[in-house]
Amino acid sequence: MASIEIRQARKAYGTFEVLHGVSIDIPDGEFVILVGPSGCGKSTLLRMIAGLETISSGEIAIGNLVVNDLPPKKRDIAMVFQSYALYPHMTVAENMGFSLKLARRSKAEIDQKVGEAADILGLRPLLARKPAQLSGGQRQRVAMGRAIVRDPAVFLFDEPLSNLDAQLRVQMRSEIKALHQRLKTTTVYVTHDQVEAMTMADRIVVMNDGKVEQVGAPLELFDRPANLFVARFIGSPSMNMLDGRIESINGVTTFVSGGFSLPLADSSTGAGEEVVLGFRPEHLSLATPDSTAQLKAEVVVMEPTGTETLLNVTADGHSFLALFRERLEVRSGDEIMLSIDPSNVHLFSKLTGKRL
């Protein structure tokens, strides 16, 4: 196992810069997920750690050893790709042990390590099969087993679940997390799916346009997003946003947008400042007669799931999502009164996008 230190790493293709001075510290044994929209640079950064992409400037160290100029085979890493990249003419056992065979390990050692990895991943009954005889989830486990037998210092995963159906993705999320808890190997995992990031990571690195927006534990990012981008990206369904300004009404700091006003618990923001109010769909509730902040809304779409009800509503010309844990007797076109819990709102500067 080993720590990873990334210092002002930049990547450019000619004059086009993909990564703009990324710095991240990953302690030994941590499970870190790089997350962000397509094209944000997360896979490029992972490939730079692996040595599959050169680094334009900056440093990448694995286990206190700067690896900028080391080839992939000398970095003591193992990578699991989005495509399984299995040899179709080889059995599961042969695929898993192929890297050890190339390293001229003894047959006894190869059989031992393949057997141990197969037991960890539940592949023992499948060792004689070929990839064409396996399901997508089984093939992904074989790809993981091929990485495990090398006993690397670092595991790298590049969107390994994107080719699986929804049910298999949920299952494999649990299996990969359980694997990390058992092996305690430093892991860097890339995905565009923020639900994967929230459920699997010790820490999440949110990237956008080649830069790191925020680094933190999943619930830290969920509860205190550093800026508008993180607030919109983390959470499913995503956070609602409402433009407005801060006013002092009867000495109380109040958010005002059109005919809607919301007294704020935090009075540190100055009156007159243009802000964006963020609130998550689950923090909207049906208003009661004594609710202080009420919002008249029209139901556009209702999406019942059995355990939850998601409403797409419009209010004052804005579209919002409201998530309820109970079943509601409403239909499209109905008018409802909603209330926002002021203790669960987020304020961001409209000018900079940063959290206030």
QUIQUI-V747296 format. One record per residue. RES is the residue in one small letter. PHI is phi as a letter, one per 30 degrees, with the letter a starting at -180 (NA if undefined). PSI is psi in radians with two decimals (999 if undefined). D_FIRST is the distance of its C-alpha to the first C-alpha in Angstrom with 2 decimals. Layout:
res->RES phi->PHI psi->PSI d_first->D_FIRST
res->RES phi->PHI psi->PSI d_first->D_FIRST
This chain:
res->m phi->NA psi->2.75 d_first->0.00
res->a phi->a psi->2.67 d_first->3.78
res->s phi->d psi->2.85 d_first->7.18
res->i phi->b psi->2.27 d_first->9.97
res->e phi->b psi->2.15 d_first->13.49
res->i phi->c psi->2.11 d_first->16.50
res->r phi->b psi->1.93 d_first->19.76
res->q phi->h psi->0.80 d_first->23.13
res->a phi->d psi->2.24 d_first->22.11
res->r phi->b psi->2.59 d_first->25.28
res->k phi->b psi->2.21 d_first->26.25
res->a phi->b psi->2.48 d_first->29.87
res->y phi->c psi->1.70 d_first->31.85
res->g phi->i psi->-2.15 d_first->34.94
res->t phi->c psi->-0.10 d_first->36.38
res->f phi->c psi->2.02 d_first->34.54
res->e phi->c psi->2.18 d_first->31.53
res->v phi->c psi->-0.76 d_first->28.94
res->l phi->c psi->2.34 d_first->26.38
res->h phi->c psi->1.22 d_first->27.92
res->g phi->i psi->1.06 d_first->25.62
res->v phi->d psi->2.29 d_first->22.56
res->s phi->b psi->2.14 d_first->20.37
res->i phi->b psi->2.39 d_first->17.35
res->d phi->c psi->2.20 d_first->14.62
res->i phi->c psi->1.87 d_first->11.56
res->p phi->d psi->2.80 d_first->9.80
res->d phi->e psi->2.23 d_first->6.26
res->g phi->i psi->0.01 d_first->6.58
res->e phi->d psi->2.61 d_first->9.83
res->f phi->c psi->1.85 d_first->11.93
res->v phi->c psi->2.36 d_first->14.08
res->i phi->c psi->2.24 d_first->17.14
res->l phi->c psi->2.11 d_first->19.28
res->v phi->b psi->2.63 d_first->22.81
res->g phi->l psi->2.98 d_first->26.23
res->p phi->d psi->2.89 d_first->29.31
res->s phi->e psi->2.36 d_first->29.63
res->g phi->i psi->0.14 d_first->29.69
res->c phi->d psi->-0.22 d_first->27.82
res->g phi->j psi->0.06 d_first->25.19
res->k phi->d psi->-0.75 d_first->22.10
res->s phi->d psi->-0.62 d_first->21.71
res->t phi->d psi->-0.75 d_first->22.53
res->l phi->d psi->-0.73 d_first->19.75
res->l phi->d psi->-0.74 d_first->17.21
res->r phi->d psi->-0.50 d_first->18.78
res->m phi->d psi->-0.68 d_first->18.60
res->i phi->d psi->-0.70 d_first->14.80
res->a phi->d psi->-0.35 d_first->14.94
res->g phi->j psi->0.17 d_first->17.64
res->l phi->d psi->-0.25 d_first->20.36
res->e phi->b psi->2.43 d_first->22.27
res->t phi->d psi->2.71 d_first->23.09
res->i phi->c psi->2.24 d_first->22.81
res->s phi->d psi->-0.70 d_first->26.32
res->s phi->a psi->2.88 d_first->25.48
res->g phi->j psi->-2.95 d_first->22.86
res->e phi->b psi->2.55 d_first->19.33
res->i phi->b psi->2.17 d_first->15.88
res->a phi->b psi->2.37 d_first->13.06
res->i phi->c psi->2.05 d_first->9.41
res->g phi->i psi->0.73 d_first->7.83
res->n phi->i psi->0.14 d_first->11.57
res->l phi->c psi->2.10 d_first->12.82
res->v phi->d psi->2.17 d_first->15.49
res->v phi->c psi->0.25 d_first->15.37
res->n phi->e psi->-0.72 d_first->18.79
res->d phi->c psi->0.14 d_first->20.43
res->l phi->d psi->2.43 d_first->17.81
res->p phi->d psi->2.77 d_first->18.58
res->p phi->e psi->-0.70 d_first->16.26
res->k phi->d psi->-0.27 d_first->15.81
res->k phi->c psi->0.14 d_first->14.39
res->r phi->c psi->-0.07 d_first->11.70
res->d phi->h psi->0.84 d_first->9.16
res->i phi->b psi->2.78 d_first->9.62
res->a phi->b psi->2.37 d_first->11.68
res->m phi->b psi->2.39 d_first->14.46
res->v phi->c psi->2.11 d_first->16.91
res->f phi->c psi->2.93 d_first->20.23
res->q phi->d psi->-0.80 d_first->23.20
res->s phi->d psi->2.52 d_first->25.24
res->y phi->d psi->-0.51 d_first->23.99
res->a phi->h psi->0.78 d_first->24.69
res->l phi->c psi->2.59 d_first->25.47
res->y phi->d psi->2.03 d_first->27.88
res->p phi->d psi->-0.43 d_first->31.03
res->h phi->d psi->-0.07 d_first->32.51
res->m phi->c psi->2.66 d_first->29.56
res->t phi->d psi->3.00 d_first->28.96
res->v phi->e psi->-0.80 d_first->25.93
res->a phi->d psi->-0.73 d_first->24.76
res->e phi->d psi->-0.68 d_first->25.45
res->n phi->d psi->-0.77 d_first->23.65
res->m phi->d psi->-0.60 d_first->20.45
res->g phi->c psi->0.07 d_first->20.66
res->f phi->d psi->-0.72 d_first->22.02
res->s phi->d psi->-0.60 d_first->19.03
res->l phi->d psi->-0.59 d_first->18.76
res->k phi->d psi->-0.72 d_first->22.52
res->l phi->d psi->-0.56 d_first->22.40
res->a phi->d psi->0.10 d_first->20.03
res->r phi->i psi->0.66 d_first->22.83
res->r phi->d psi->2.75 d_first->21.06
res->s phi->d psi->2.70 d_first->23.66
res->k phi->d psi->-0.64 d_first->25.15
res->a phi->d psi->-0.74 d_first->24.35
res->e phi->d psi->-0.72 d_first->20.60
res->i phi->d psi->-0.81 d_first->20.77
res->d phi->d psi->-0.68 d_first->22.89
res->q phi->d psi->-0.85 d_first->20.65
res->k phi->d psi->-0.69 d_first->17.45
res->v phi->d psi->-0.71 d_first->19.67
res->g phi->d psi->-0.74 d_first->21.34
res->e phi->d psi->-0.78 d_first->18.30
res->a phi->d psi->-0.67 d_first->17.14
res->a phi->d psi->-0.66 d_first->20.82
res->d phi->d psi->-0.70 d_first->21.16
res->i phi->d psi->-0.69 d_first->18.31
res->l phi->c psi->0.06 d_first->19.99
res->g phi->i psi->0.61 d_first->23.55
res->l phi->c psi->0.02 d_first->24.32
res->r phi->e psi->-0.75 d_first->25.81
res->p phi->d psi->-0.17 d_first->29.40
res->l phi->c psi->0.06 d_first->28.75
res->l phi->d psi->-0.47 d_first->27.31
res->a phi->c psi->-0.10 d_first->30.73
res->r phi->d psi->2.84 d_first->31.39
res->k phi->c psi->2.79 d_first->31.16
res->p phi->e psi->-0.63 d_first->29.83
res->a phi->d psi->-0.33 d_first->33.41
res->q phi->c psi->0.14 d_first->33.76
res->l phi->c psi->2.69 d_first->30.87
res->s phi->d psi->2.99 d_first->30.85
res->g phi->d psi->-0.73 d_first->28.76
res->g phi->d psi->-0.67 d_first->26.35
res->q phi->d psi->-0.69 d_first->26.07
res->r phi->d psi->-0.69 d_first->25.43
res->q phi->d psi->-0.62 d_first->22.59
res->r phi->d psi->-0.64 d_first->21.04
res->v phi->d psi->-0.74 d_first->21.52
res->a phi->d psi->-0.67 d_first->19.74
res->m phi->d psi->-0.69 d_first->16.73
res->g phi->d psi->-0.67 d_first->17.09
res->r phi->e psi->-0.59 d_first->17.21
res->a phi->d psi->-0.67 d_first->13.73
res->i phi->d psi->-0.70 d_first->12.41
res->v phi->d psi->-0.37 d_first->14.07
res->r phi->d psi->-0.24 d_first->12.09
res->d phi->h psi->1.00 d_first->8.88
res->p phi->d psi->2.94 d_first->7.05
res->a phi->d psi->-0.47 d_first->3.89
res->v phi->b psi->2.35 d_first->6.26
res->f phi->c psi->2.38 d_first->9.34
res->l phi->b psi->2.24 d_first->12.59
res->f phi->b psi->2.18 d_first->15.77
res->d phi->c psi->1.62 d_first->19.15
res->e phi->h psi->1.00 d_first->21.76
res->p phi->d psi->-0.27 d_first->21.20
res->l phi->c psi->0.00 d_first->23.91
res->s phi->d psi->-0.37 d_first->26.69
res->n phi->c psi->0.02 d_first->28.55
res->l phi->c psi->2.73 d_first->28.82
res->d phi->d psi->3.00 d_first->31.73
res->a phi->e psi->-0.77 d_first->31.57
res->q phi->d psi->-0.72 d_first->31.37
res->l phi->d psi->-0.61 d_first->28.57
res->r phi->d psi->-0.75 d_first->26.55
res->v phi->d psi->-0.77 d_first->26.84
res->q phi->d psi->-0.79 d_first->25.82
res->m phi->d psi->-0.54 d_first->22.78
res->r phi->e psi->-0.84 d_first->21.62
res->s phi->d psi->-0.70 d_first->21.57
res->e phi->d psi->-0.71 d_first->19.89
res->i phi->d psi->-0.71 d_first->16.94
res->k phi->d psi->-0.75 d_first->16.58
res->a phi->d psi->-0.65 d_first->16.98
res->l phi->d psi->-0.76 d_first->14.36
res->h phi->d psi->-0.72 d_first->11.73
res->q phi->d psi->-0.49 d_first->13.23
res->r phi->d psi->-0.75 d_first->12.99
res->l phi->d psi->-0.46 d_first->9.50
res->k phi->i psi->0.51 d_first->7.85
res->t phi->d psi->2.39 d_first->5.46
res->t phi->e psi->2.25 d_first->6.06
res->t phi->b psi->2.30 d_first->9.46
res->v phi->c psi->2.20 d_first->12.43
res->y phi->b psi->2.29 d_first->15.65
res->v phi->c psi->2.33 d_first->19.11
res->t phi->a psi->2.73 d_first->22.36
res->h phi->c psi->-0.07 d_first->25.90
res->d phi->c psi->1.88 d_first->26.47
res->q phi->d psi->-0.36 d_first->26.21
res->v phi->d psi->-0.73 d_first->26.68
res->e phi->e psi->-0.79 d_first->23.41
res->a phi->d psi->-0.80 d_first->21.78
res->m phi->d psi->-0.65 d_first->23.57
res->t phi->d psi->-0.31 d_first->22.82
res->m phi->c psi->-0.53 d_first->19.11
res->a phi->d psi->2.59 d_first->17.39
res->d phi->d psi->-0.74 d_first->16.15
res->r phi->b psi->2.63 d_first->17.45
res->i phi->c psi->2.39 d_first->19.63
res->v phi->c psi->1.94 d_first->20.38
res->v phi->c psi->2.12 d_first->24.01
res->m phi->c psi->2.62 d_first->25.12
res->n phi->a psi->2.20 d_first->28.69
res->d phi->h psi->0.74 d_first->30.39
res->g phi->i psi->0.19 d_first->27.47
res->k phi->b psi->2.74 d_first->26.83
res->v phi->d psi->2.10 d_first->24.71
res->e phi->d psi->-0.69 d_first->27.19
res->q phi->a psi->2.56 d_first->25.18
res->v phi->b psi->2.30 d_first->21.72
res->g phi->l psi->3.04 d_first->21.55
res->a phi->d psi->2.67 d_first->21.11
res->p phi->e psi->-0.85 d_first->23.15
res->l phi->d psi->-0.47 d_first->26.10
res->e phi->d psi->-0.77 d_first->26.17
res->l phi->d psi->-0.62 d_first->26.75
res->f phi->d psi->-0.76 d_first->29.22
res->d phi->d psi->-0.55 d_first->31.17
res->r phi->b psi->1.19 d_first->31.17
res->p phi->d psi->2.43 d_first->30.79
res->a phi->d psi->-0.41 d_first->31.02
res->n phi->a psi->3.12 d_first->33.50
res->l phi->d psi->-0.65 d_first->35.59
res->f phi->d psi->-0.86 d_first->33.13
res->v phi->d psi->-0.70 d_first->30.38
res->a phi->d psi->-0.71 d_first->33.16
res->r phi->d psi->-0.57 d_first->34.45
res->f phi->d psi->-0.68 d_first->31.15
res->i phi->c psi->2.21 d_first->29.45
res->g phi->j psi->2.39 d_first->31.42
res->s phi->b psi->2.02 d_first->33.29
res->p phi->d psi->2.81 d_first->36.21
res->s phi->d psi->2.88 d_first->35.83
res->m phi->d psi->2.47 d_first->37.39
res->n phi->d psi->2.57 d_first->41.11
res->m phi->b psi->2.43 d_first->42.35
res->l phi->b psi->2.09 d_first->45.83
res->d phi->d psi->2.50 d_first->47.26
res->g phi->a psi->-2.75 d_first->49.55
res->r phi->b psi->2.88 d_first->50.32
res->i phi->c psi->2.29 d_first->50.38
res->e phi->b psi->2.72 d_first->53.80
res->s phi->c psi->1.98 d_first->55.19
res->i phi->c psi->1.99 d_first->57.48
res->n phi->h psi->0.67 d_first->59.47
res->g phi->i psi->0.08 d_first->56.93
res->v phi->c psi->2.25 d_first->54.00
res->t phi->d psi->2.15 d_first->51.21
res->t phi->b psi->2.39 d_first->51.47
res->f phi->d psi->2.29 d_first->49.84
res->v phi->b psi->2.28 d_first->52.64
res->s phi->b psi->1.87 d_first->52.60
res->g phi->i psi->-2.20 d_first->55.99
res->g phi->c psi->0.09 d_first->57.57
res->f phi->c psi->2.36 d_first->54.36
res->s phi->b psi->2.56 d_first->53.42
res->l phi->b psi->1.94 d_first->50.64
res->p phi->d psi->2.41 d_first->50.73
res->l phi->c psi->2.48 d_first->47.35
res->a phi->d psi->-0.57 d_first->45.80
res->d phi->c psi->2.11 d_first->44.30
res->s phi->c psi->0.35 d_first->47.13
res->s phi->d psi->-0.28 d_first->45.18
res->t phi->d psi->2.35 d_first->45.88
res->g phi->d psi->2.58 d_first->49.14
res->a phi->d psi->2.49 d_first->52.14
res->g phi->j psi->-0.18 d_first->52.77
res->e phi->d psi->2.35 d_first->49.17
res->e phi->d psi->2.19 d_first->48.31
res->v phi->b psi->2.96 d_first->45.29
res->v phi->c psi->2.19 d_first->43.48
res->l phi->c psi->2.21 d_first->43.25
res->g phi->c psi->2.40 d_first->40.34
res->f phi->a psi->2.40 d_first->40.47
res->r phi->d psi->2.63 d_first->38.59
res->p phi->e psi->-0.59 d_first->40.68
res->e phi->d psi->-0.17 d_first->40.05
res->h phi->c psi->0.15 d_first->41.54
res->l phi->c psi->2.47 d_first->44.90
res->s phi->b psi->2.85 d_first->47.35
res->l phi->d psi->2.27 d_first->50.96
res->a phi->d psi->2.55 d_first->53.16
res->t phi->c psi->2.90 d_first->55.43
res->p phi->e psi->-0.50 d_first->58.73
res->d phi->c psi->0.15 d_first->57.20
res->s phi->d psi->2.31 d_first->54.19
res->t phi->d psi->-0.57 d_first->54.30
res->a phi->c psi->1.78 d_first->52.46
res->q phi->c psi->2.49 d_first->53.84
res->l phi->b psi->2.06 d_first->53.28
res->k phi->d psi->2.16 d_first->55.73
res->a phi->b psi->2.67 d_first->53.95
res->e phi->c psi->2.30 d_first->54.98
res->v phi->d psi->2.17 d_first->52.94
res->v phi->c psi->-0.89 d_first->52.22
res->v phi->b psi->2.40 d_first->49.94
res->m phi->c psi->2.29 d_first->48.88
res->e phi->b psi->1.61 d_first->45.84
res->p phi->d psi->2.40 d_first->45.79
res->t phi->c psi->-0.06 d_first->42.79
res->g phi->j psi->-0.97 d_first->44.14
res->t phi->c psi->-0.35 d_first->41.76
res->e phi->b psi->2.83 d_first->42.10
res->t phi->b psi->2.12 d_first->44.65
res->l phi->c psi->2.16 d_first->43.75
res->l phi->c psi->2.31 d_first->46.69
res->n phi->c psi->2.02 d_first->47.08
res->v phi->b psi->2.82 d_first->49.77
res->t phi->b psi->2.48 d_first->51.67
res->a phi->a psi->2.22 d_first->52.97
res->d phi->h psi->0.64 d_first->54.80
res->g phi->i psi->0.05 d_first->53.89
res->h phi->c psi->2.59 d_first->50.15
res->s phi->c psi->2.35 d_first->48.02
res->f phi->b psi->2.80 d_first->45.69
res->l phi->c psi->2.39 d_first->43.63
res->a phi->b psi->2.22 d_first->44.24
res->l phi->c psi->2.18 d_first->42.19
res->f phi->b psi->2.45 d_first->43.86
res->r phi->d psi->-0.18 d_first->42.53
res->e phi->c psi->2.97 d_first->46.05
res->r phi->d psi->2.42 d_first->48.44
res->l phi->c psi->2.49 d_first->51.03
res->e phi->c psi->1.28 d_first->54.52
res->v phi->b psi->2.79 d_first->54.65
res->r phi->b psi->2.89 d_first->55.44
res->s phi->e psi->2.33 d_first->55.17
res->g phi->j psi->-0.30 d_first->57.72
res->d phi->d psi->2.58 d_first->57.75
res->e phi->c psi->2.34 d_first->57.63
res->i phi->b psi->2.77 d_first->55.45
res->m phi->c psi->2.17 d_first->54.80
res->l phi->c psi->2.68 d_first->51.21
res->s phi->b psi->2.47 d_first->49.88
res->i phi->c psi->2.28 d_first->46.77
res->d phi->d psi->1.95 d_first->45.07
res->p phi->d psi->-0.35 d_first->45.09
res->s phi->d psi->-0.18 d_first->42.26
res->n phi->c psi->0.33 d_first->39.86
res->v phi->c psi->2.81 d_first->40.80
res->h phi->b psi->2.42 d_first->38.91
res->l phi->c psi->2.36 d_first->40.70
res->f phi->b psi->2.55 d_first->39.75
res->s phi->d psi->2.26 d_first->41.67
res->k phi->d psi->-0.45 d_first->43.57
res->l phi->d psi->-0.86 d_first->43.54
res->t phi->c psi->-0.35 d_first->39.86
res->g phi->i psi->-0.06 d_first->38.19
res->k phi->d psi->2.69 d_first->36.26
res->r phi->d psi->2.42 d_first->36.22
res->l phi->c psi->999 d_first->39.08
